[in-house]
Amino acid sequence: MVKLAIDFENPSRRWWENGGQSLWDGLLDDLGGSSVVLDDHVADSWLAEASRIPGWSDGPEYAPNPVRASRADEDDPDL
């Protein structure tokens, strides 16, 4: 399982304005929120699509992308 979360340390708005917001909203099914836990293959597919949108890598070295991926912890409340 993979947790995708908005990286609030990424200051760029370009990805969000170029279609990233729609892609993110589609992932959440109108539930809102700043994170979601997905099966590995779904997360990989979503990240591949997200990386095609202009602005994906516009952030600083410590927060290069607007959404970060990490392994989901069994204690994660999103599970």
MDTraj code that builds the backbone (N, CA, C; nanometers):
import mdtraj as md
import numpy as np

residues = "MET VAL LYS LEU ALA ILE ASP PHE GLU ASN PRO SER ARG ARG TRP TRP GLU ASN GLY GLY GLN SER LEU TRP ASP GLY LEU LEU ASP ASP LEU GLY GLY SER SER VAL VAL LEU ASP ASP HIS VAL ALA ASP SER TRP LEU ALA GLU ALA SER ARG ILE PRO GLY TRP SER ASP GLY PRO GLU TYR ALA PRO ASN PRO VAL ARG ALA SER ARG ALA ASP GLU ASP ASP PRO ASP LEU".split()
xyz = np.array([
    [0.0846, -0.1175, 0.0000],
    [0.0000, 0.0000, 0.0000],
    [0.0894, 0.1242, 0.0000],
    [0.0432, 0.2246, -0.0719],
    [0.1168, 0.3499, -0.0857],
    [0.0271, 0.4653, -0.0419],
    [0.0841, 0.5553, 0.0341],
    [0.0113, 0.6749, 0.0745],
    [0.0577, 0.7905, -0.0132],
    [-0.0352, 0.8541, -0.0819],
    [-0.0082, 0.9754, -0.1575],
    [-0.0619, 1.0913, -0.0752],
    [0.0201, 1.1958, -0.0635],
    [-0.0196, 1.3114, 0.0169],
    [0.0285, 1.4393, -0.0478],
    [-0.0514, 1.5426, -0.0393],
    [-0.0098, 1.6738, -0.0882],
    [0.1125, 1.7156, -0.0086],
    [0.2153, 1.7606, -0.0795],
    [0.3359, 1.8105, -0.0128],
    [0.3225, 1.9617, -0.0013],
    [0.2805, 2.0079, 0.1134],
    [0.2553, 2.1493, 0.1345],
    [0.3829, 2.2329, 0.1352],
    [0.4987, 2.1672, 0.1372],
    [0.6257, 2.2399, 0.1294],
    [0.6612, 2.2735, -0.0149],
    [0.5902, 2.2186, -0.1098],
    [0.6126, 2.2499, -0.2514],
    [0.5322, 2.3754, -0.2835],
    [0.6011, 2.4878, -0.3128],
    [0.5311, 2.6147, -0.3313],
    [0.4727, 2.6372, -0.4711],
    [0.5083, 2.5538, -0.5672],
    [0.4648, 2.5757, -0.7055],
    [0.3162, 2.5475, -0.7223],
    [0.2494, 2.6328, -0.7969],
    [0.1077, 2.6137, -0.8273],
    [0.0873, 2.5644, -0.9713],
    [0.1944, 2.5627, -1.0509],
    [0.1825, 2.5321, -1.1933],
    [0.1195, 2.3951, -1.2187],
    [0.1612, 2.2923, -1.1474],
    [0.1066, 2.1581, -1.1684],
    [-0.0430, 2.1570, -1.1389],
    [-0.0832, 2.2185, -1.0283],
    [-0.2239, 2.2220, -0.9892],
    [-0.3074, 2.2930, -1.0948],
    [-0.2542, 2.4006, -1.1496],
    [-0.3268, 2.4818, -1.2473],
    [-0.3293, 2.4195, -1.3868],
    [-0.2383, 2.3268, -1.4161],
    [-0.2297, 2.2642, -1.5478],
    [-0.3003, 2.1293, -1.5562],
    [-0.3837, 2.0975, -1.4607],
    [-0.4591, 1.9725, -1.4639],
    [-0.4373, 1.8837, -1.3434],
    [-0.3389, 1.9159, -1.2610],
    [-0.3114, 1.8356, -1.1427],
    [-0.4248, 1.8366, -1.0420],
    [-0.4908, 1.9503, -1.0286],
    [-0.6033, 1.9581, -0.9331],
    [-0.7146, 1.8618, -0.9728],
    [-0.7452, 1.8558, -1.1003],
    [-0.8487, 1.7633, -1.1481],
    [-0.8067, 1.6187, -1.1276],
    [-0.6787, 1.5898, -1.1542],
    [-0.6290, 1.4540, -1.1356],
    [-0.6372, 1.4145, -0.9884],
    [-0.5980, 1.5040, -0.8996],
    [-0.6033, 1.4773, -0.7557],
    [-0.7479, 1.4610, -0.7095],
    [-0.8347, 1.5520, -0.7507],
    [-0.9752, 1.5441, -0.7113],
    [-1.0405, 1.4152, -0.7592],
    [-1.0054, 1.3689, -0.8778],
    [-1.0591, 1.2440, -0.9299],
    [-1.0163, 1.1242, -0.8472],
    [-0.8998, 1.1333, -0.7893],
    [-0.8482, 1.0257, -0.7057],
    [-0.9260, 1.0148, -0.5750],
    [-0.9715, 1.1270, -0.5241],
    [-1.0381, 1.1302, -0.3942],
    [-1.1886, 1.1083, -0.4012],
    [-1.2470, 1.1042, -0.5200],
    [-1.3915, 1.0818, -0.5344],
    [-1.4748, 1.1768, -0.4485],
    [-1.4456, 1.3035, -0.4548],
    [-1.5202, 1.4077, -0.3850],
    [-1.5170, 1.3956, -0.2325],
    [-1.4271, 1.3148, -0.1795],
    [-1.4172, 1.3031, -0.0349],
    [-1.3326, 1.4149, 0.0245],
    [-1.2559, 1.4822, -0.0603],
    [-1.1667, 1.5863, -0.0112],
    [-1.0495, 1.5252, 0.0630],
    [-0.9694, 1.6082, 0.1190],
    [-0.8574, 1.5594, 0.1977],
    [-0.7240, 1.5844, 0.1304],
    [-0.6205, 1.5623, 0.2074],
    [-0.4858, 1.5884, 0.1571],
    [-0.4031, 1.4622, 0.1438],
    [-0.4639, 1.3454, 0.1674],
    [-0.3913, 1.2198, 0.1494],
    [-0.4886, 1.1066, 0.1191],
    [-0.4317, 1.0013, 0.0605],
    [-0.5105, 0.8837, 0.0262],
    [-0.4171, 0.7630, 0.0236],
    [-0.4664, 0.6467, 0.0605],
    [-0.3889, 0.5228, 0.0568],
    [-0.4431, 0.4362, -0.0558],
    [-0.3501, 0.3879, -0.1394],
    [-0.3872, 0.3108, -0.2586],
    [-0.3044, 0.1840, -0.2699],
    [-0.3561, 0.0875, -0.3465],
    [-0.2758, -0.0284, -0.3829],
    [-0.1564, 0.0194, -0.4648],
    [-0.0480, -0.0539, -0.4583],
    [0.0758, -0.0146, -0.5266],
    [0.0548, 0.0153, -0.6741],
    [-0.0140, -0.0730, -0.7446],
    [-0.0275, -0.0546, -0.8900],
    [-0.1125, 0.0679, -0.9246],
    [-0.2117, 0.0994, -0.8438],
    [-0.2935, 0.2185, -0.8672],
    [-0.2104, 0.3436, -0.8413],
    [-0.1349, 0.3440, -0.7319],
    [-0.0484, 0.4581, -0.7006],
    [0.0563, 0.4786, -0.8096],
    [0.1184, 0.3698, -0.8561],
    [0.2195, 0.3811, -0.9630],
    [0.1592, 0.4407, -1.0895],
    [0.0416, 0.3961, -1.1261],
    [-0.0264, 0.4467, -1.2448],
    [-0.0599, 0.5945, -1.2283],
    [-0.1115, 0.6307, -1.1118],
    [-0.1483, 0.7698, -1.0864],
    [-0.0244, 0.8594, -1.0905],
    [0.0839, 0.8152, -1.0282],
    [0.2074, 0.8938, -1.0275],
    [0.2648, 0.9104, -1.1679],
    [0.2546, 0.8076, -1.2502],
    [0.3021, 0.8178, -1.3884],
    [0.2227, 0.9247, -1.4639],
    [0.0925, 0.9248, -1.4452],
    [0.0081, 1.0256, -1.5092],
    [0.0367, 1.1648, -1.4531],
    [0.0510, 1.1749, -1.3233],
    [0.0791, 1.3037, -1.2583],
    [0.2099, 1.3637, -1.3073],
    [0.3095, 1.2803, -1.3299],
    [0.4411, 1.3302, -1.3715],
    [0.4404, 1.3848, -1.5141],
    [0.3383, 1.3547, -1.5902],
    [0.3270, 1.4064, -1.7275],
    [0.2724, 1.5493, -1.7319],
    [0.2143, 1.5951, -1.6238],
    [0.1544, 1.7289, -1.6196],
    [0.2652, 1.8317, -1.5945],
    [0.2698, 1.9382, -1.6757],
    [0.3718, 2.0418, -1.6552],
    [0.3676, 2.0989, -1.5140],
    [0.4839, 2.1104, -1.4533],
    [0.4957, 2.1637, -1.3187],
    [0.5232, 2.0579, -1.2137],
    [0.5213, 1.9300, -1.2517],
    [0.5399, 1.8215, -1.1564],
    [0.6713, 1.8336, -1.0787],
    [0.7772, 1.8727, -1.1449],
    [0.9094, 1.8781, -1.0802],
    [0.9572, 2.0206, -1.0570],
    [0.8665, 2.1143, -1.0380],
    [0.9027, 2.2549, -1.0216],
    [0.9449, 2.2934, -0.8805],
    [0.9286, 2.2078, -0.7854],
    [0.9557, 2.2439, -0.6459],
    [1.1031, 2.2392, -0.6113],
    [1.1356, 2.2829, -0.4907],
    [1.2733, 2.2808, -0.4430],
    [1.3208, 2.1378, -0.4178],
    [1.4481, 2.1218, -0.3947],
    [1.5073, 1.9891, -0.3751],
    [1.4400, 1.9109, -0.2621],
    [1.4020, 1.9789, -0.1550],
    [1.3420, 1.9095, -0.0406],
    [1.1942, 1.8758, -0.0620],
    [1.1317, 1.9324, -0.1650],
    [0.9910, 1.9032, -0.1967],
    [0.9706, 1.9210, -0.3468],
    [1.0293, 1.8336, -0.4286],
    [1.0289, 1.8544, -0.5736],
    [0.8928, 1.8393, -0.6412],
    [0.8035, 1.7604, -0.5816],
    [0.6744, 1.7325, -0.6436],
    [0.5600, 1.7787, -0.5535],
    [0.4457, 1.8135, -0.6123],
    [0.3327, 1.8609, -0.5319],
    [0.2649, 1.7503, -0.4514],
    [0.2877, 1.6257, -0.4890],
    [0.2310, 1.5117, -0.4162],
    [0.3454, 1.4151, -0.3884],
    [0.3540, 1.3688, -0.2652],
    [0.4609, 1.2750, -0.2291],
    [0.4017, 1.1360, -0.2052],
    [0.4850, 1.0373, -0.2276],
    [0.4442, 0.8981, -0.2074],
    [0.5302, 0.8369, -0.0980],
    [0.4671, 0.7570, -0.0120],
    [0.5404, 0.6850, 0.0919],
    [0.4687, 0.5534, 0.1192],
    [0.5410, 0.4616, 0.1766],
    [0.4794, 0.3348, 0.2142],
    [0.3754, 0.3614, 0.3227],
    [0.2596, 0.3017, 0.3102],
    [0.1535, 0.3198, 0.4095],
    [0.1844, 0.2340, 0.5308],
    [0.1701, 0.2917, 0.6465],
    [0.1898, 0.2249, 0.7731],
    [0.0587, 0.1596, 0.8147],
    [0.0646, 0.0417, 0.8727],
    [-0.0585, -0.0281, 0.9151],
    [-0.1395, 0.0539, 1.0145],
    [-0.0752, 0.1444, 1.0857],
    [-0.1452, 0.2278, 1.1837],
    [-0.2016, 0.3554, 1.1218],
    [-0.1860, 0.3704, 0.9906],
    [-0.2304, 0.4910, 0.9225],
    [-0.3825, 0.5008, 0.9316],
    [-0.4360, 0.6140, 0.9738],
    [-0.5829, 0.6289, 0.9832],
    [-0.6534, 0.6270, 0.8485],
    [-0.5785, 0.6457, 0.7370],
    [-0.6400, 0.6417, 0.6049],
    [-0.6659, 0.4993, 0.5569],
    [-0.6149, 0.3994, 0.6270],
    [-0.6364, 0.2599, 0.5846],
    [-0.7750, 0.2122, 0.6186],
])
top = md.Topology()
chain = top.add_chain()
for i, resn in enumerate(residues, 1):
    res = top.add_residue(resn, chain, resSeq=i)
    for name in ("N", "CA", "C"):
        top.add_atom(name, md.element.get_by_symbol(name[0]), res)
traj = md.Trajectory(xyz[None], top)
